Amino acid sequence: MRDNLSASSGIDVEAAASQLNCLPYSVQHHDEGVCLLVRMGPHRILLDCGLRDTSSLLTSLANSPMPADLVLVSHAHPDHARGLVDIHQAFPLLPIYSSEVTSKLLPLNWLDQDPQTIPQLCHALPLRSPVEIQEGLVVELFPAGHLPGAVAILLTYTTEKRSYKLLYTGDFFLSNSRLVEGLRLEELRSLEVNVLIIEGTYGTSRHPHRRNQENQLAERINRAIADRCSVLLPTPALGLGQELLMLLRSHHHFTGRDLDIWVDGAVAIGCDAYLELLPHLPTSVQNFARHQPLFWDERVRPRVRRLQPEHRATVGKFPCIVLTDSTADLNQYCQNQTGPWVILLPEKIDIKVNPKYSATTSDETYLLAQHSDGPGTTQLIHNLRPQHVVFVHGSPAYLADLTSLEELQNRYHVHSPGAGTLVELPIGETFLQPAPPETNYEGELNELGTVITVTLPDAITHDPRWQQFADTGLIEARWQGEELVLRGLSPKELLHQNSDRYTLSEIDCCGSCRHQRGQRCWNPASPLYNFKVTLEGYCPAFER
């Protein structure tokens, strides 16, 4: 159910002091960050301040003595935290709270500034311990997975008649990763939440199990090294880079191997920050660190080394792995005097790379998810059973996919507001069925001999996903039960299909199986159906 009630529509929110509402300043539809103002009775709470540009926010608040009563920060990633310094400088008396780990990681958002000029922004709150932050308003933090220190924030506002509960997930991940334990559903199941503000980064996408994702990536890196290529992994400074490093240190493809792993820039600084937080990391990680260094180690193979200026001239002359900033100029690594490079870019993270390199390179993508997929998102919602579900943090198209799910429409008030759109969140005993959004479109199909023409309405071709879907003009069609499913083929997939089938044509493996297209299995009879596959893999359902 789309909200189109403007914040300037004249609603007297003061008169609705016993109710709840949410005014998003930004919702991370693209890369503008997340910043939400929640009102619970007389209390005004700012959830995150990840605005890339805070000028419009500060201008709108210029005549206000205080934009809110307090700020709560879910975690230290830039899209949730980079505007905190600006808002602190504009309102130095405004209290800011986070978990202890997040308070220590936050300075990594301002590496270009003198550390002495960055104040201690946050007051640390304990985990799993209710704190009455103002009279009648209690805050409790629950580990959310995703990143060390990341939390889901439970707000409880109590009046004489009843209590109101709102949970903000921040970014969350249900699965365990190498350095972070996943969000525990059992901790939240009995909270009786009225309002859930939840991220929808991956929309309704379904992902393979986390270990499958890791094994597919390790397999690809292993194959590149075997082909005498170096591998370049640009990543954000916090989270994914450290996860990759732990994967490379502990995966059987690399343990004991005579190989250098170089770590550069802010990713290396993020590794140092993690070492300071070792007591807060999972027990398995602490046990690992008792026997060998967590990151930096030049004695145990593979060697993990910080990339220094004097190393740059030789890096890449022999196959190696480089982890660097997502914003780095990749030409400083991929130079003519080095060997060939394979650049691996994370899916669904907006990393802009220079398409012109000095050396022989190829770039591909991989999935190592840091957020829950569609089934994980709906699983959390159904466990909490709130009256209102507010989706933020994701492309408008992905969030629209979530809000249109019938399983959500039939049970909850579902909202996906844009920036500046006030969402009223009345709490009552009855549920009013919201109107379902328009998700099905009618087209035409014409058959003439062996040529089939499909005509689609403008509503589909105007969707921002259409350009990517149709950029080659070629589609793949397959039956799914009684439905025909169409999928666009990208130029990269076409190249992979051609090269993969040529080099593996003599071997009985996924690469030469008739059901493998785009490195994914499309055989319903296979246990690998709808999963990405390694081309050298094999299953009993193989058909040449």
Rosetta blueprint (number, residue, H / E / L):
1 M L
2 R L
3 D L
4 N L
5 L L
6 S E
7 A L
8 S L
9 S L
10 G L
11 I L
12 D L
13 V L
14 E L
15 A L
16 A L
17 A L
18 S L
19 Q L
20 L E
21 N E
22 C E
23 L E
24 P E
25 Y E
26 S E
27 V E
28 Q L
29 H L
30 H L
31 D L
32 E L
33 G L
34 V E
35 C E
36 L E
37 L E
38 V E
39 R E
40 M E
41 G L
42 P L
43 H E
44 R E
45 I E
46 L E
47 L E
48 D L
49 C L
50 G L
51 L L
52 R L
53 D L
54 T L
55 S H
56 S H
57 L H
58 L H
59 T H
60 S H
61 L L
62 A L
63 N L
64 S L
65 P L
66 M L
67 P L
68 A L
69 D L
70 L E
71 V E
72 L E
73 V L
74 S L
75 H L
76 A L
77 H L
78 P H
79 D H
80 H H
81 A H
82 R L
83 G L
84 L H
85 V H
86 D H
87 I H
88 H H
89 Q H
90 A H
91 F L
92 P L
93 L L
94 L L
95 P L
96 I E
97 Y E
98 S E
99 S E
100 E H
101 V H
102 T H
103 S H
104 K H
105 L H
106 L H
107 P H
108 L H
109 N H
110 W H
111 L L
112 D L
113 Q L
114 D L
115 P H
116 Q H
117 T H
118 I L
119 P L
120 Q L
121 L L
122 C L
123 H E
124 A E
125 L E
126 P L
127 L E
128 R L
129 S L
130 P L
131 V E
132 E E
133 I E
134 Q E
135 E L
136 G L
137 L E
138 V E
139 V E
140 E E
141 L E
142 F E
143 P E
144 A L
145 G L
146 H L
147 L L
148 P L
149 G L
150 A L
151 V E
152 A E
153 I E
154 L E
155 L E
156 T E
157 Y E
158 T E
159 T L
160 E L
161 K L
162 R L
163 S E
164 Y E
165 K E
166 L E
167 L E
168 Y E
169 T L
170 G L
171 D L
172 F L
173 F L
174 L L
175 S L
176 N L
177 S L
178 R L
179 L L
180 V L
181 E L
182 G L
183 L L
184 R L
185 L H
186 E H
187 E H
188 L H
189 R L
190 S L
191 L L
192 E L
193 V L
194 N L
195 V E
196 L E
197 I E
198 I E
199 E E
200 G L
201 T L
202 Y L
203 G L
204 T L
205 S L
206 R L
207 H L
208 P L
209 H L
210 R H
211 R H
212 N H
213 Q H
214 E H
215 N H
216 Q H
217 L H
218 A H
219 E H
220 R H
221 I H
222 N H
223 R H
224 A H
225 I H
226 A H
227 D L
228 R L
229 C L
230 S E
231 V E
232 L E
233 L E
234 P E
235 T E
236 P L
237 A L
238 L L
239 G L
240 L H
241 G H
242 Q H
243 E H
244 L H
245 L H
246 M H
247 L H
248 L H
249 R H
250 S H
251 H L
252 H L
253 H L
254 F L
255 T L
256 G L
257 R L
258 D L
259 L L
260 D E
261 I E
262 W E
263 V E
264 D L
265 G H
266 A H
267 V H
268 A H
269 I H
270 G H
271 C H
272 D H
273 A H
274 Y H
275 L H
276 E H
277 L L
278 L H
279 P H
280 H H
281 L L
282 P L
283 T H
284 S H
285 V H
286 Q H
287 N H
288 F H
289 A H
290 R H
291 H H
292 Q L
293 P L
294 L L
295 F L
296 W L
297 D E
298 E L
299 R L
300 V L
301 R L
302 P L
303 R E
304 V E
305 R E
306 R E
307 L L
308 Q L
309 P H
310 E H
311 H H
312 R L
313 A L
314 T L
315 V L
316 G L
317 K L
318 F L
319 P L
320 C L
321 I E
322 V E
323 L E
324 T E
325 D E
326 S L
327 T L
328 A L
329 D L
330 L H
331 N H
332 Q H
333 Y L
334 C L
335 Q L
336 N L
337 Q L
338 T L
339 G L
340 P L
341 W E
342 V E
343 I E
344 L E
345 L E
346 P E
347 E L
348 K L
349 I L
350 D L
351 I L
352 K L
353 V L
354 N L
355 P L
356 K L
357 Y L
358 S L
359 A L
360 T L
361 T E
362 S E
363 D E
364 E E
365 T E
366 Y E
367 L L
368 L L
369 A L
370 Q L
371 H L
372 S L
373 D L
374 G H
375 P H
376 G H
377 T H
378 T H
379 Q H
380 L H
381 I H
382 H H
383 N H
384 L H
385 R L
386 P L
387 Q L
388 H E
389 V E
390 V E
391 F E
392 V E
393 H L
394 G L
395 S L
396 P H
397 A H
398 Y H
399 L H
400 A H
401 D H
402 L H
403 T H
404 S L
405 L L
406 E H
407 E H
408 L H
409 Q H
410 N L
411 R L
412 Y L
413 H E
414 V E
415 H E
416 S L
417 P L
418 G L
419 A L
420 G L
421 T E
422 L L
423 V E
424 E E
425 L E
426 P L
427 I L
428 G L
429 E L
430 T L
431 F L
432 L L
433 Q L
434 P L
435 A L
436 P L
437 P L
438 E L
439 T L
440 N L
441 Y L
442 E L
443 G L
444 E E
445 L E
446 N E
447 E E
448 L E
449 G L
450 T L
451 V E
452 I E
453 T E
454 V E
455 T E
456 L L
457 P L
458 D H
459 A H
460 I H
461 T H
462 H L
463 D L
464 P L
465 R L
466 W H
467 Q H
468 Q H
469 F H
470 A L
471 D L
472 T L
473 G L
474 L L
475 I E
476 E E
477 A E
478 R E
479 W E
480 Q E
481 G L
482 E L
483 E E
484 L E
485 V E
486 L E
487 R E
488 G E
489 L L
490 S L
491 P H
492 K H
493 E H
494 L H
495 L H
496 H H
497 Q H
498 N H
499 S H
500 D H
501 R H
502 Y H
503 T H
504 L L
505 S L
506 E L
507 I L
508 D L
509 C L
510 C H
511 G H
512 S H
513 C L
514 R L
515 H L
516 Q E
517 R E
518 G L
519 Q L
520 R E
521 C E
522 W L
523 N L
524 P L
525 A L
526 S L
527 P L
528 L L
529 Y L
530 N L
531 F L
532 K E
533 V L
534 T L
535 L L
536 E L
537 G L
538 Y L
539 C L
540 P L
541 A L
542 F L
543 E L
544 R L
